[in-house]
Amino acid sequence: MRSLDTNVVIVGAGPAGLAVAACLKQAGQDFIILEKANEVAPSWRRHYRRLHLHTVKSLSSLPFVPFPKNHPRYVPREKVVAYLDAYAERFGLEPRFGVTVKSIRREGDRLQVQTDAGRFNARKIVVATGNNAEPVTPAFPGIEAFKGKLLHSAAYTEATPYVSKDVLVIGMGNTGAEIALDLAESGAHPTISVRKGVHIVPRQLFGVPIQMVGIASRPMPQALNDWMFPKILDLALGRLEKYGIVRPKQGILQGIDAGRIPVIDVGTVAAIKQGRIGIAPDIASFTGDGVKFADGAEKKFDAAIFATGYRPSYDAFLPAELSPDKSGVNTRATELGVYLVGFYNPVTGLLREIGIEAQAVAKDIAGR
């Protein structure tokens, strides 16, 4: 198989890969983008149709190119996809599509990227495959007996097939909360199974986008934030314990630092209060026609949607000895010549963080 030399190999043509490529191009660095799908931003194209950015457009664009002025404050999925297509075209980014990376290893002073389309030798590598690379579906006792429809949220597109049906949404992260709302608004009867405590914040806090609140409050002591936010959120959303939703013992900023982003509410809380979305505890087991919950209650369901998250999965091709472990520029990434971009998701916004990381990584590569 053929071998090709280049300065930088970027793995992934989603927002992170495109942002790094644009920054490298502006810095006069040559690179190759490898993408296993046949289009840019494949994850964004697969997302459910009602999805909007939870962060404001002014703080969610990639380097050098703001979202168009006529876009709404919270940009819908299809406009994000169009923006990313236009972004790639503007910078002349031409990924090699349909190329799957099999392994990465060091050979002398070069890094070898083995793919199903041949080998690429690079001075630096940027892994930008994203946190949502591989859906995670936990096992439950009795699930093989369930006669209803089972799917991961990655396969959910719209509520139409579930109208008038009882649907269990497993997990109350941002995806689970929004899918449940989509179902309720479309005439389905959703119930969310909440395994443990969850922090919920409004998308706008008293008219101010929560992203901006997060940016403004970040310099404050963590203990003060963790004491203050529950009181403010009780005023904004009400006390939710009586609906079956409790907060974790861990403070909101502690949770964020551990990778647990709070649920950004876009209407789910109101639907719960109105009784249009039910809340249930963890699942003990599935039955033939439904679920038995941890509190002993049983309920029939026509379908169950696993909103149980994803894993990055770059460890399948990137060995531990070449992994910097942390996203962005750090001493280990610089020494290894391998950078992760887009794997840190703060409350201040993933796309905002991608733009910051991309510029820093391109500067580090160009300077060395």
N, C-alpha and C positions, 0 to 999 in steps of 0.2 A: 504494500500500500504506500501511496506517496506521502512524503513528509514536507511540511511547509514551515519556513521560519518567519516570525513576526516579532514585533516589539512587545505587544500586549495581547493576550487572549481574554476576551470578556465572555463569560459563560452566562447566557440568558439575555433575552431581548425584551424584557419587561421594562417598567419605568426606571428601575435602578440601572440596568444595562444600557439603556438608551441615554440616561443622564451622564453616566461615566463616559460613554463614547463621545457625546457632544463636548464634554469638557476636555477630553484628550485631543479631539480634533482642533478645538480652539487653542490648545497648547502645542500644536504641531507634532503630535505623537501618532505613529501608525499603530493600527490595531486590527483585530478580527473579532467579530461577534459571532458566537455559535449559539444557535437556538434549535431545540429539538422539535418544536412545533413548526408549522409552515406559515407563521405570521408573527408580527410583533404583538406584545402584550396579550398572550393567549389567555392568561388567567382573568384579565379584565373582560375579555369577550365571553367567558363562561359564566360570569357572575349573574345572579338573578336580576330580572329586568327592572325591578323597582329601586335598585340600589342607587344611592347618591353618595357623594363624598360627605363624610361627617365633619370635615374641616373646610374652612372658607377658601374660596378659589384664590384669593390674594396670597395665601400662605400655603398653597398646595401645588403650585406649578413647578416644573423642572427648570434647571438653570437656563437663563437667557431668554426664555419664552413664556410670558404670562398667559393665562387663559384669556380668551376674547372678552372684551368688555360687556358684550351682550349676553354672556352666559350668566345663569343665576348664581347666587352666592354659594349654594351647595350644588356642585355640578353633577348631573345625572350620568349614569354609567355609559350610555351611548355617546355622550359628548366627551367623556374622558377618553374613550377608545378613539374617537375621531381626532382628538387633540394629540394623542400618542402617535397615531398614523402620520399626522401633519408634522409632528416633531421630528420623526425619523426622516421624512422627506426633506424637511428644511435643512438638515445637516448632512444630507446625502448618506445616511446610514443604511448599509445594505448587509444585514446579517446573512450568514450562511444557514439557511433553514433546513430542517429535517436532519440535523446533525446532533447525535446524542453523545455526550462525553462519557467515556467508560472509566477512565482513570487519569490521575495526575501524579507524576513523580519527578523527582529532581535527577538530572543527569549533568554532573559537573556544575557549570554556572548557568545552565539553562533548565527550564521547566518543560517537561514533555506532557502534552495533553493528547491522550489516545482517544480517538473517537471511532464511530462506525463508518466514518468517511475518510479515515487516514489519521496521520499524526501531525500535530502542530507543536513547534518548538518556540518558546517564548521566554522573554526576559522577566516579564511580570504576568500575573494572572489575577483577574477580578472575577470573583464568583458572585453573580447577581441573580440567582435563580429564585429568590423569594422565600418567605416563610410558608407560603401556601402550596408547596410543591406536591405534597402527598397527603390526601385525606386520611384522618384517623377515625376509625370506627371501633369503639370498644366492644368486647363480647359481653353478652348478658345470658344468664341461664334461660333456657327455653326458647331462645330466639328462633331456632330452627322450626319450631312448631307454629310460629305466628303466620296466619294466612293472609294478613293484609300486606300492603305495599311497604317495602323498606328501601330507603335511599339516604345517601349522605347529602348534606346541604350543597355540596359541589355539583350535584346533579339536579338541583332544584332551579327552575327558571321562573315559573309563575304559578299563581294559585288556581287557575281555571280547572285543572283536573280534580281539585279537592273541594269544590263548592258543595256545601251541605253535608260534608263528611267530617267525622271526628278525627282529628290529626294530632298526634303526639309529637312535639318538638323536644328533642333531647338536648339540653344544654341551653343556658341563658347567657351566652356572650352576645356580641353585637349582631352576629349573623342570626342566631336563634331568636333574639328579640325582634329583629326586623322581619324575619320570615313569618313569625307568629302574627305580627301586625298585618302583613300582606295577606295572610290567610283570613284573618278576622275581617278585614276590610272588603274581602271578596266573597264573603258568605260561608266560609268554612267555620268549623268549631275547634279552634286550637287549644291545646293545653301544653304548657311548658314544664318539663321536669327539671327542677333546680336541685342539683346535687349538694351544693354548699352555698355559703354566703356570696353575695355579689354586690359590688358597688355600682350604682346607677347615677349618672349625671345627665342633666338636660343638655340638648345640643346648644341651646342658648340660655344663659343664666341671667334672668332679669333683663333680657334684650341684648346681652353681650355674648358673642360666640364663646363656648366653653374652651375652645382652643386658645383664644386670646387670654381668657382667665388663667388657663394653665401656664401659658408663657409668662404672664405677669407674676404669678404666684411661685414660680419655680425657684427664684432666689431666696424665698422665705425659708426659715428653718422647717425641716420636715415635721417635727413634732407639732409646730404651730399649725401647719397645713392639715395634718391629720386630726387635730382637735377642732379646727375651724370648719372644715368642709362638711362633716356630718350635720352640723347645726344649720349651715346655709342650705344644704340639700333637703333637709326636713322642711324648711320654709318653702323651697321651690317645688318639691315633689310630694310633700306630705310624708307621714310615717307609713312605711310600707310593710311593717311586720305583720299587720293584721290581714294582709293579702298573701302571706306565706313567703315574703321576700325579706331576708335578714342580711345585714352587712357582715362581712368577714371581720374577725378580730384584728386582722392586719390592716393598718391604715391605708388610705387610698394611694399615697405616694410610695409607700413600701411595696404595695402590690404592683404598681407600675414598674418600679425598679426591678421587680422579680419577673417582669414580662406579662403581667396580668392587667390588661387595659380595661378600664371601667366600661360598662355599657353606656353608650351615648344614646339617650332616649329621643326617639323621633315620633312618639305617639303611643308606644307600647304600654307605658304606665297608665295612661288615660283609659286604654282599652281593658286593662286588667281591672281598674277600678269600676268600670262599667259592666264587668262580668262577661265581656266578649272574648277574653283570653283567660283560661284557667291556669292556676299554678299548682303543681304537685311536687312531692319530694322525689328523692332518688328512686330508681327502679330496682325492685328486688328480683323480678323475673318477668319474662314474657309468658303469655298464655296463647292458646290457639287464636283467640279473637281479641286480645288486648294485653293489658299489663297489670301486674300486681306491684304496688308501690311499697316502699320501705316501711310506711306506717300501717301496712296491712290492707289498705283500701285497694279495690280492683276496679278497673274501668275498661270498657270496650273501645277499640280504635280501628279505624279503617286503614290508617297509614301511620308510619313513624318516620320522622326525618331526623337524622343524626347531625345536629349542629355542634359537633364535638371536636372541631378544629382540624388543624393540619400540622405537619412537621416539615422542616426544611428539606431534608433528605440529601443534602450535598455530601454527607458522610459516605454515601454510596460510591463516590468517585474521588473524594478528597481525603487522603489519609490523615490521621490525627497529627502526625509529625509535621504536616504542611498546613494545618489549620490554625489561623490566628485566634480562633475562638470568639473574638469580639468583632462586631461590625465597625467599619470605618478605619481611620488611620490610628495605629498604635505601634509600639516598638516591635512587637512580634511580627505584625503584618509587614512592616518595612524590612525587617531582617529576612523574613521568608520570601518576600517578593510576591506574596499571595494576600489579597485583600477580599474581605467580605463587605458587600454594600447592600443595604436594604433589609437588614435583619434586626434592626433596633426600632421598635415601634413605640415612641413616647406619646404621652397624652397631647403633646404639642403637634403631632401629626406625622404619619409615616412618610408621605410625599415630601413634606418640608425637610424631614431628616435625610431623606434620600438626596435631595438637592445639596444639602450641606456636606454630606459624606462624599458625594461624587466629585465636588469641587476640591475637597481636601485630598482625596485619593489621586486625582489627576495631577494636582500640584506636587504631591509626594513622588509620584512616578516621574514626572517631567524634571524634577529637581535632582533625580538620581540616575 
